[in-house]
Amino acid sequence: MSQATIERERELTLIYQTAQHITQLQSLSELLPRLVAEVSRAFNYNSMGILLVDEETNELEVRATIGLEREKHLGFRLPITDAPEDGIVGWVAYR
């Protein structure tokens, strides 16, 4: 098997497993930590996080992490802004 085929198979397996978890879990608080763990394992990431949009405050909130100082990052908020100098993550979310 070529490297591209192996990579594609790994990606499809991850998508399938994630879909299975989504249908089995009732809440984001259960899903997000599992999703972070699976994605980081599948792609061999040392650290990552999931940020969700809080539409009431127009901010991104860190809702799940792995390989980061969890207590320090969980709940951290970033403004969604059209000014890249205010933070690239918030600027990308604005786009």
Phi and psi restraints in degrees (range 20) as a CNS / XPLOR table:
assign (resid 1 and name C) (resid 2 and name N)
       (resid 2 and name CA) (resid 2 and name C) 1.0 -75.5 20.0 2
assign (resid 2 and name N) (resid 2 and name CA)
       (resid 2 and name C) (resid 3 and name N) 1.0 161.8 20.0 2
assign (resid 2 and name C) (resid 3 and name N)
       (resid 3 and name CA) (resid 3 and name C) 1.0 -61.9 20.0 2
assign (resid 3 and name N) (resid 3 and name CA)
       (resid 3 and name C) (resid 4 and name N) 1.0 -38.3 20.0 2
assign (resid 3 and name C) (resid 4 and name N)
       (resid 4 and name CA) (resid 4 and name C) 1.0 -63.6 20.0 2
assign (resid 4 and name N) (resid 4 and name CA)
       (resid 4 and name C) (resid 5 and name N) 1.0 -39.3 20.0 2
assign (resid 4 and name C) (resid 5 and name N)
       (resid 5 and name CA) (resid 5 and name C) 1.0 -67.0 20.0 2
assign (resid 5 and name N) (resid 5 and name CA)
       (resid 5 and name C) (resid 6 and name N) 1.0 -41.7 20.0 2
assign (resid 5 and name C) (resid 6 and name N)
       (resid 6 and name CA) (resid 6 and name C) 1.0 -63.0 20.0 2
assign (resid 6 and name N) (resid 6 and name CA)
       (resid 6 and name C) (resid 7 and name N) 1.0 -44.2 20.0 2
assign (resid 6 and name C) (resid 7 and name N)
       (resid 7 and name CA) (resid 7 and name C) 1.0 -62.8 20.0 2
assign (resid 7 and name N) (resid 7 and name CA)
       (resid 7 and name C) (resid 8 and name N) 1.0 -43.7 20.0 2
assign (resid 7 and name C) (resid 8 and name N)
       (resid 8 and name CA) (resid 8 and name C) 1.0 -64.0 20.0 2
assign (resid 8 and name N) (resid 8 and name CA)
       (resid 8 and name C) (resid 9 and name N) 1.0 -41.4 20.0 2
assign (resid 8 and name C) (resid 9 and name N)
       (resid 9 and name CA) (resid 9 and name C) 1.0 -62.5 20.0 2
assign (resid 9 and name N) (resid 9 and name CA)
       (resid 9 and name C) (resid 10 and name N) 1.0 -41.0 20.0 2
assign (resid 9 and name C) (resid 10 and name N)
       (resid 10 and name CA) (resid 10 and name C) 1.0 -64.2 20.0 2
assign (resid 10 and name N) (resid 10 and name CA)
       (resid 10 and name C) (resid 11 and name N) 1.0 -42.6 20.0 2
assign (resid 10 and name C) (resid 11 and name N)
       (resid 11 and name CA) (resid 11 and name C) 1.0 -63.4 20.0 2
assign (resid 11 and name N) (resid 11 and name CA)
       (resid 11 and name C) (resid 12 and name N) 1.0 -44.2 20.0 2
assign (resid 11 and name C) (resid 12 and name N)
       (resid 12 and name CA) (resid 12 and name C) 1.0 -66.2 20.0 2
assign (resid 12 and name N) (resid 12 and name CA)
       (resid 12 and name C) (resid 13 and name N) 1.0 -37.3 20.0 2
assign (resid 12 and name C) (resid 13 and name N)
       (resid 13 and name CA) (resid 13 and name C) 1.0 -63.5 20.0 2
assign (resid 13 and name N) (resid 13 and name CA)
       (resid 13 and name C) (resid 14 and name N) 1.0 -42.5 20.0 2
assign (resid 13 and name C) (resid 14 and name N)
       (resid 14 and name CA) (resid 14 and name C) 1.0 -62.7 20.0 2
assign (resid 14 and name N) (resid 14 and name CA)
       (resid 14 and name C) (resid 15 and name N) 1.0 -43.9 20.0 2
assign (resid 14 and name C) (resid 15 and name N)
       (resid 15 and name CA) (resid 15 and name C) 1.0 -60.8 20.0 2
assign (resid 15 and name N) (resid 15 and name CA)
       (resid 15 and name C) (resid 16 and name N) 1.0 -44.3 20.0 2
assign (resid 15 and name C) (resid 16 and name N)
       (resid 16 and name CA) (resid 16 and name C) 1.0 -62.8 20.0 2
assign (resid 16 and name N) (resid 16 and name CA)
       (resid 16 and name C) (resid 17 and name N) 1.0 -47.4 20.0 2
assign (resid 16 and name C) (resid 17 and name N)
       (resid 17 and name CA) (resid 17 and name C) 1.0 -62.7 20.0 2
assign (resid 17 and name N) (resid 17 and name CA)
       (resid 17 and name C) (resid 18 and name N) 1.0 -39.9 20.0 2
assign (resid 17 and name C) (resid 18 and name N)
       (resid 18 and name CA) (resid 18 and name C) 1.0 -64.4 20.0 2
assign (resid 18 and name N) (resid 18 and name CA)
       (resid 18 and name C) (resid 19 and name N) 1.0 -43.0 20.0 2
assign (resid 18 and name C) (resid 19 and name N)
       (resid 19 and name CA) (resid 19 and name C) 1.0 -61.1 20.0 2
assign (resid 19 and name N) (resid 19 and name CA)
       (resid 19 and name C) (resid 20 and name N) 1.0 -39.9 20.0 2
assign (resid 19 and name C) (resid 20 and name N)
       (resid 20 and name CA) (resid 20 and name C) 1.0 -60.5 20.0 2
assign (resid 20 and name N) (resid 20 and name CA)
       (resid 20 and name C) (resid 21 and name N) 1.0 -44.8 20.0 2
assign (resid 20 and name C) (resid 21 and name N)
       (resid 21 and name CA) (resid 21 and name C) 1.0 -66.4 20.0 2
assign (resid 21 and name N) (resid 21 and name CA)
       (resid 21 and name C) (resid 22 and name N) 1.0 -39.3 20.0 2
assign (resid 21 and name C) (resid 22 and name N)
       (resid 22 and name CA) (resid 22 and name C) 1.0 -60.0 20.0 2
assign (resid 22 and name N) (resid 22 and name CA)
       (resid 22 and name C) (resid 23 and name N) 1.0 -42.0 20.0 2
assign (resid 22 and name C) (resid 23 and name N)
       (resid 23 and name CA) (resid 23 and name C) 1.0 -73.1 20.0 2
assign (resid 23 and name N) (resid 23 and name CA)
       (resid 23 and name C) (resid 24 and name N) 1.0 -22.0 20.0 2
assign (resid 23 and name C) (resid 24 and name N)
       (resid 24 and name CA) (resid 24 and name C) 1.0 -92.1 20.0 2
assign (resid 24 and name N) (resid 24 and name CA)
       (resid 24 and name C) (resid 25 and name N) 1.0 -26.6 20.0 2
assign (resid 24 and name C) (resid 25 and name N)
       (resid 25 and name CA) (resid 25 and name C) 1.0 -96.8 20.0 2
assign (resid 25 and name N) (resid 25 and name CA)
       (resid 25 and name C) (resid 26 and name N) 1.0 149.2 20.0 2
assign (resid 25 and name C) (resid 26 and name N)
       (resid 26 and name CA) (resid 26 and name C) 1.0 -98.6 20.0 2
assign (resid 26 and name N) (resid 26 and name CA)
       (resid 26 and name C) (resid 27 and name N) 1.0 -19.1 20.0 2
assign (resid 26 and name C) (resid 27 and name N)
       (resid 27 and name CA) (resid 27 and name C) 1.0 -137.9 20.0 2
assign (resid 27 and name N) (resid 27 and name CA)
       (resid 27 and name C) (resid 28 and name N) 1.0 155.3 20.0 2
assign (resid 27 and name C) (resid 28 and name N)
       (resid 28 and name CA) (resid 28 and name C) 1.0 -64.4 20.0 2
assign (resid 28 and name N) (resid 28 and name CA)
       (resid 28 and name C) (resid 29 and name N) 1.0 -33.6 20.0 2
assign (resid 28 and name C) (resid 29 and name N)
       (resid 29 and name CA) (resid 29 and name C) 1.0 -62.9 20.0 2
assign (resid 29 and name N) (resid 29 and name CA)
       (resid 29 and name C) (resid 30 and name N) 1.0 -25.0 20.0 2
assign (resid 29 and name C) (resid 30 and name N)
       (resid 30 and name CA) (resid 30 and name C) 1.0 -86.3 20.0 2
assign (resid 30 and name N) (resid 30 and name CA)
       (resid 30 and name C) (resid 31 and name N) 1.0 -39.6 20.0 2
assign (resid 30 and name C) (resid 31 and name N)
       (resid 31 and name CA) (resid 31 and name C) 1.0 -72.7 20.0 2
assign (resid 31 and name N) (resid 31 and name CA)
       (resid 31 and name C) (resid 32 and name N) 1.0 -47.3 20.0 2
assign (resid 31 and name C) (resid 32 and name N)
       (resid 32 and name CA) (resid 32 and name C) 1.0 -59.9 20.0 2
assign (resid 32 and name N) (resid 32 and name CA)
       (resid 32 and name C) (resid 33 and name N) 1.0 -46.0 20.0 2
assign (resid 32 and name C) (resid 33 and name N)
       (resid 33 and name CA) (resid 33 and name C) 1.0 -61.2 20.0 2
assign (resid 33 and name N) (resid 33 and name CA)
       (resid 33 and name C) (resid 34 and name N) 1.0 -38.6 20.0 2
assign (resid 33 and name C) (resid 34 and name N)
       (resid 34 and name CA) (resid 34 and name C) 1.0 -66.2 20.0 2
assign (resid 34 and name N) (resid 34 and name CA)
       (resid 34 and name C) (resid 35 and name N) 1.0 -41.5 20.0 2
assign (resid 34 and name C) (resid 35 and name N)
       (resid 35 and name CA) (resid 35 and name C) 1.0 -62.4 20.0 2
assign (resid 35 and name N) (resid 35 and name CA)
       (resid 35 and name C) (resid 36 and name N) 1.0 -45.5 20.0 2
assign (resid 35 and name C) (resid 36 and name N)
       (resid 36 and name CA) (resid 36 and name C) 1.0 -59.9 20.0 2
assign (resid 36 and name N) (resid 36 and name CA)
       (resid 36 and name C) (resid 37 and name N) 1.0 -44.7 20.0 2
assign (resid 36 and name C) (resid 37 and name N)
       (resid 37 and name CA) (resid 37 and name C) 1.0 -63.3 20.0 2
assign (resid 37 and name N) (resid 37 and name CA)
       (resid 37 and name C) (resid 38 and name N) 1.0 -43.9 20.0 2
assign (resid 37 and name C) (resid 38 and name N)
       (resid 38 and name CA) (resid 38 and name C) 1.0 -68.5 20.0 2
assign (resid 38 and name N) (resid 38 and name CA)
       (resid 38 and name C) (resid 39 and name N) 1.0 -44.3 20.0 2
assign (resid 38 and name C) (resid 39 and name N)
       (resid 39 and name CA) (resid 39 and name C) 1.0 -65.0 20.0 2
assign (resid 39 and name N) (resid 39 and name CA)
       (resid 39 and name C) (resid 40 and name N) 1.0 -44.2 20.0 2
assign (resid 39 and name C) (resid 40 and name N)
       (resid 40 and name CA) (resid 40 and name C) 1.0 -64.2 20.0 2
assign (resid 40 and name N) (resid 40 and name CA)
       (resid 40 and name C) (resid 41 and name N) 1.0 -37.8 20.0 2
assign (resid 40 and name C) (resid 41 and name N)
       (resid 41 and name CA) (resid 41 and name C) 1.0 -69.1 20.0 2
assign (resid 41 and name N) (resid 41 and name CA)
       (resid 41 and name C) (resid 42 and name N) 1.0 -45.4 20.0 2
assign (resid 41 and name C) (resid 42 and name N)
       (resid 42 and name CA) (resid 42 and name C) 1.0 -64.6 20.0 2
assign (resid 42 and name N) (resid 42 and name CA)
       (resid 42 and name C) (resid 43 and name N) 1.0 -36.1 20.0 2
assign (resid 42 and name C) (resid 43 and name N)
       (resid 43 and name CA) (resid 43 and name C) 1.0 -106.0 20.0 2
assign (resid 43 and name N) (resid 43 and name CA)
       (resid 43 and name C) (resid 44 and name N) 1.0 7.4 20.0 2
assign (resid 43 and name C) (resid 44 and name N)
       (resid 44 and name CA) (resid 44 and name C) 1.0 58.1 20.0 2
assign (resid 44 and name N) (resid 44 and name CA)
       (resid 44 and name C) (resid 45 and name N) 1.0 43.1 20.0 2
assign (resid 44 and name C) (resid 45 and name N)
       (resid 45 and name CA) (resid 45 and name C) 1.0 -85.0 20.0 2
assign (resid 45 and name N) (resid 45 and name CA)
       (resid 45 and name C) (resid 46 and name N) 1.0 138.1 20.0 2
assign (resid 45 and name C) (resid 46 and name N)
       (resid 46 and name CA) (resid 46 and name C) 1.0 -78.8 20.0 2
assign (resid 46 and name N) (resid 46 and name CA)
       (resid 46 and name C) (resid 47 and name N) 1.0 -33.0 20.0 2
assign (resid 46 and name C) (resid 47 and name N)
       (resid 47 and name CA) (resid 47 and name C) 1.0 -152.1 20.0 2
assign (resid 47 and name N) (resid 47 and name CA)
       (resid 47 and name C) (resid 48 and name N) 1.0 150.8 20.0 2
assign (resid 47 and name C) (resid 48 and name N)
       (resid 48 and name CA) (resid 48 and name C) 1.0 -167.9 20.0 2
assign (resid 48 and name N) (resid 48 and name CA)
       (resid 48 and name C) (resid 49 and name N) 1.0 168.4 20.0 2
assign (resid 48 and name C) (resid 49 and name N)
       (resid 49 and name CA) (resid 49 and name C) 1.0 -149.1 20.0 2
assign (resid 49 and name N) (resid 49 and name CA)
       (resid 49 and name C) (resid 50 and name N) 1.0 160.4 20.0 2
assign (resid 49 and name C) (resid 50 and name N)
       (resid 50 and name CA) (resid 50 and name C) 1.0 -115.6 20.0 2
assign (resid 50 and name N) (resid 50 and name CA)
       (resid 50 and name C) (resid 51 and name N) 1.0 128.5 20.0 2
assign (resid 50 and name C) (resid 51 and name N)
       (resid 51 and name CA) (resid 51 and name C) 1.0 -114.8 20.0 2
assign (resid 51 and name N) (resid 51 and name CA)
       (resid 51 and name C) (resid 52 and name N) 1.0 136.1 20.0 2
assign (resid 51 and name C) (resid 52 and name N)
       (resid 52 and name CA) (resid 52 and name C) 1.0 -117.0 20.0 2
assign (resid 52 and name N) (resid 52 and name CA)
       (resid 52 and name C) (resid 53 and name N) 1.0 152.2 20.0 2
assign (resid 52 and name C) (resid 53 and name N)
       (resid 53 and name CA) (resid 53 and name C) 1.0 -81.9 20.0 2
assign (resid 53 and name N) (resid 53 and name CA)
       (resid 53 and name C) (resid 54 and name N) 1.0 129.5 20.0 2
assign (resid 53 and name C) (resid 54 and name N)
       (resid 54 and name CA) (resid 54 and name C) 1.0 -98.8 20.0 2
assign (resid 54 and name N) (resid 54 and name CA)
       (resid 54 and name C) (resid 55 and name N) 1.0 103.4 20.0 2
assign (resid 54 and name C) (resid 55 and name N)
       (resid 55 and name CA) (resid 55 and name C) 1.0 -68.3 20.0 2
assign (resid 55 and name N) (resid 55 and name CA)
       (resid 55 and name C) (resid 56 and name N) 1.0 -25.3 20.0 2
assign (resid 55 and name C) (resid 56 and name N)
       (resid 56 and name CA) (resid 56 and name C) 1.0 -69.2 20.0 2
assign (resid 56 and name N) (resid 56 and name CA)
       (resid 56 and name C) (resid 57 and name N) 1.0 -37.0 20.0 2
assign (resid 56 and name C) (resid 57 and name N)
       (resid 57 and name CA) (resid 57 and name C) 1.0 -105.5 20.0 2
assign (resid 57 and name N) (resid 57 and name CA)
       (resid 57 and name C) (resid 58 and name N) 1.0 -5.6 20.0 2
assign (resid 57 and name C) (resid 58 and name N)
       (resid 58 and name CA) (resid 58 and name C) 1.0 57.4 20.0 2
assign (resid 58 and name N) (resid 58 and name CA)
       (resid 58 and name C) (resid 59 and name N) 1.0 46.6 20.0 2
assign (resid 58 and name C) (resid 59 and name N)
       (resid 59 and name CA) (resid 59 and name C) 1.0 -130.3 20.0 2
assign (resid 59 and name N) (resid 59 and name CA)
       (resid 59 and name C) (resid 60 and name N) 1.0 160.1 20.0 2
assign (resid 59 and name C) (resid 60 and name N)
       (resid 60 and name CA) (resid 60 and name C) 1.0 -97.5 20.0 2
assign (resid 60 and name N) (resid 60 and name CA)
       (resid 60 and name C) (resid 61 and name N) 1.0 138.9 20.0 2
assign (resid 60 and name C) (resid 61 and name N)
       (resid 61 and name CA) (resid 61 and name C) 1.0 -123.5 20.0 2
assign (resid 61 and name N) (resid 61 and name CA)
       (resid 61 and name C) (resid 62 and name N) 1.0 130.7 20.0 2
assign (resid 61 and name C) (resid 62 and name N)
       (resid 62 and name CA) (resid 62 and name C) 1.0 -71.2 20.0 2
assign (resid 62 and name N) (resid 62 and name CA)
       (resid 62 and name C) (resid 63 and name N) 1.0 117.9 20.0 2
assign (resid 62 and name C) (resid 63 and name N)
       (resid 63 and name CA) (resid 63 and name C) 1.0 -110.2 20.0 2
assign (resid 63 and name N) (resid 63 and name CA)
       (resid 63 and name C) (resid 64 and name N) 1.0 -19.2 20.0 2
assign (resid 63 and name C) (resid 64 and name N)
       (resid 64 and name CA) (resid 64 and name C) 1.0 -154.8 20.0 2
assign (resid 64 and name N) (resid 64 and name CA)
       (resid 64 and name C) (resid 65 and name N) 1.0 142.4 20.0 2
assign (resid 64 and name C) (resid 65 and name N)
       (resid 65 and name CA) (resid 65 and name C) 1.0 -142.2 20.0 2
assign (resid 65 and name N) (resid 65 and name CA)
       (resid 65 and name C) (resid 66 and name N) 1.0 161.4 20.0 2
assign (resid 65 and name C) (resid 66 and name N)
       (resid 66 and name CA) (resid 66 and name C) 1.0 -147.4 20.0 2
assign (resid 66 and name N) (resid 66 and name CA)
       (resid 66 and name C) (resid 67 and name N) 1.0 139.0 20.0 2
assign (resid 66 and name C) (resid 67 and name N)
       (resid 67 and name CA) (resid 67 and name C) 1.0 74.2 20.0 2
assign (resid 67 and name N) (resid 67 and name CA)
       (resid 67 and name C) (resid 68 and name N) 1.0 7.3 20.0 2
assign (resid 67 and name C) (resid 68 and name N)
       (resid 68 and name CA) (resid 68 and name C) 1.0 -115.9 20.0 2
assign (resid 68 and name N) (resid 68 and name CA)
       (resid 68 and name C) (resid 69 and name N) 1.0 165.5 20.0 2
assign (resid 68 and name C) (resid 69 and name N)
       (resid 69 and name CA) (resid 69 and name C) 1.0 -70.0 20.0 2
assign (resid 69 and name N) (resid 69 and name CA)
       (resid 69 and name C) (resid 70 and name N) 1.0 95.2 20.0 2
assign (resid 69 and name C) (resid 70 and name N)
       (resid 70 and name CA) (resid 70 and name C) 1.0 -51.5 20.0 2
assign (resid 70 and name N) (resid 70 and name CA)
       (resid 70 and name C) (resid 71 and name N) 1.0 -49.7 20.0 2
assign (resid 70 and name C) (resid 71 and name N)
       (resid 71 and name CA) (resid 71 and name C) 1.0 -63.5 20.0 2
assign (resid 71 and name N) (resid 71 and name CA)
       (resid 71 and name C) (resid 72 and name N) 1.0 -32.5 20.0 2
assign (resid 71 and name C) (resid 72 and name N)
       (resid 72 and name CA) (resid 72 and name C) 1.0 -74.8 20.0 2
assign (resid 72 and name N) (resid 72 and name CA)
       (resid 72 and name C) (resid 73 and name N) 1.0 -35.2 20.0 2
assign (resid 72 and name C) (resid 73 and name N)
       (resid 73 and name CA) (resid 73 and name C) 1.0 -100.0 20.0 2
assign (resid 73 and name N) (resid 73 and name CA)
       (resid 73 and name C) (resid 74 and name N) 1.0 -32.5 20.0 2
assign (resid 73 and name C) (resid 74 and name N)
       (resid 74 and name CA) (resid 74 and name C) 1.0 -60.7 20.0 2
assign (resid 74 and name N) (resid 74 and name CA)
       (resid 74 and name C) (resid 75 and name N) 1.0 125.3 20.0 2
assign (resid 74 and name C) (resid 75 and name N)
       (resid 75 and name CA) (resid 75 and name C) 1.0 89.8 20.0 2
assign (resid 75 and name N) (resid 75 and name CA)
       (resid 75 and name C) (resid 76 and name N) 1.0 -8.0 20.0 2
assign (resid 75 and name C) (resid 76 and name N)
       (resid 76 and name CA) (resid 76 and name C) 1.0 -60.5 20.0 2
assign (resid 76 and name N) (resid 76 and name CA)
       (resid 76 and name C) (resid 77 and name N) 1.0 140.4 20.0 2
assign (resid 76 and name C) (resid 77 and name N)
       (resid 77 and name CA) (resid 77 and name C) 1.0 -120.4 20.0 2
assign (resid 77 and name N) (resid 77 and name CA)
       (resid 77 and name C) (resid 78 and name N) 1.0 144.1 20.0 2
assign (resid 77 and name C) (resid 78 and name N)
       (resid 78 and name CA) (resid 78 and name C) 1.0 -128.3 20.0 2
assign (resid 78 and name N) (resid 78 and name CA)
       (resid 78 and name C) (resid 79 and name N) 1.0 139.1 20.0 2
assign (resid 78 and name C) (resid 79 and name N)
       (resid 79 and name CA) (resid 79 and name C) 1.0 -72.3 20.0 2
assign (resid 79 and name N) (resid 79 and name CA)
       (resid 79 and name C) (resid 80 and name N) 1.0 143.7 20.0 2
assign (resid 79 and name C) (resid 80 and name N)
       (resid 80 and name CA) (resid 80 and name C) 1.0 -89.0 20.0 2
assign (resid 80 and name N) (resid 80 and name CA)
       (resid 80 and name C) (resid 81 and name N) 1.0 119.0 20.0 2
assign (resid 80 and name C) (resid 81 and name N)
       (resid 81 and name CA) (resid 81 and name C) 1.0 -143.1 20.0 2
assign (resid 81 and name N) (resid 81 and name CA)
       (resid 81 and name C) (resid 82 and name N) 1.0 156.5 20.0 2
assign (resid 81 and name C) (resid 82 and name N)
       (resid 82 and name CA) (resid 82 and name C) 1.0 -91.5 20.0 2
assign (resid 82 and name N) (resid 82 and name CA)
       (resid 82 and name C) (resid 83 and name N) 1.0 6.2 20.0 2
assign (resid 82 and name C) (resid 83 and name N)
       (resid 83 and name CA) (resid 83 and name C) 1.0 -107.8 20.0 2
assign (resid 83 and name N) (resid 83 and name CA)
       (resid 83 and name C) (resid 84 and name N) 1.0 107.4 20.0 2
assign (resid 83 and name C) (resid 84 and name N)
       (resid 84 and name CA) (resid 84 and name C) 1.0 -60.2 20.0 2
assign (resid 84 and name N) (resid 84 and name CA)
       (resid 84 and name C) (resid 85 and name N) 1.0 -25.9 20.0 2
assign (resid 84 and name C) (resid 85 and name N)
       (resid 85 and name CA) (resid 85 and name C) 1.0 -69.1 20.0 2
assign (resid 85 and name N) (resid 85 and name CA)
       (resid 85 and name C) (resid 86 and name N) 1.0 -14.8 20.0 2
assign (resid 85 and name C) (resid 86 and name N)
       (resid 86 and name CA) (resid 86 and name C) 1.0 -86.1 20.0 2
assign (resid 86 and name N) (resid 86 and name CA)
       (resid 86 and name C) (resid 87 and name N) 1.0 -3.5 20.0 2
assign (resid 86 and name C) (resid 87 and name N)
       (resid 87 and name CA) (resid 87 and name C) 1.0 136.1 20.0 2
assign (resid 87 and name N) (resid 87 and name CA)
       (resid 87 and name C) (resid 88 and name N) 1.0 127.0 20.0 2
assign (resid 87 and name C) (resid 88 and name N)
       (resid 88 and name CA) (resid 88 and name C) 1.0 -66.5 20.0 2
assign (resid 88 and name N) (resid 88 and name CA)
       (resid 88 and name C) (resid 89 and name N) 1.0 -35.2 20.0 2
assign (resid 88 and name C) (resid 89 and name N)
       (resid 89 and name CA) (resid 89 and name C) 1.0 -65.0 20.0 2
assign (resid 89 and name N) (resid 89 and name CA)
       (resid 89 and name C) (resid 90 and name N) 1.0 -46.8 20.0 2
assign (resid 89 and name C) (resid 90 and name N)
       (resid 90 and name CA) (resid 90 and name C) 1.0 -65.2 20.0 2
assign (resid 90 and name N) (resid 90 and name CA)
       (resid 90 and name C) (resid 91 and name N) 1.0 -34.6 20.0 2
assign (resid 90 and name C) (resid 91 and name N)
       (resid 91 and name CA) (resid 91 and name C) 1.0 -68.1 20.0 2
assign (resid 91 and name N) (resid 91 and name CA)
       (resid 91 and name C) (resid 92 and name N) 1.0 -42.9 20.0 2
assign (resid 91 and name C) (resid 92 and name N)
       (resid 92 and name CA) (resid 92 and name C) 1.0 -62.7 20.0 2
assign (resid 92 and name N) (resid 92 and name CA)
       (resid 92 and name C) (resid 93 and name N) 1.0 -41.9 20.0 2
assign (resid 92 and name C) (resid 93 and name N)
       (resid 93 and name CA) (resid 93 and name C) 1.0 -64.0 20.0 2
assign (resid 93 and name N) (resid 93 and name CA)
       (resid 93 and name C) (resid 94 and name N) 1.0 -33.0 20.0 2
assign (resid 93 and name C) (resid 94 and name N)
       (resid 94 and name CA) (resid 94 and name C) 1.0 -65.5 20.0 2
assign (resid 94 and name N) (resid 94 and name CA)
       (resid 94 and name C) (resid 95 and name N) 1.0 -37.5 20.0 2
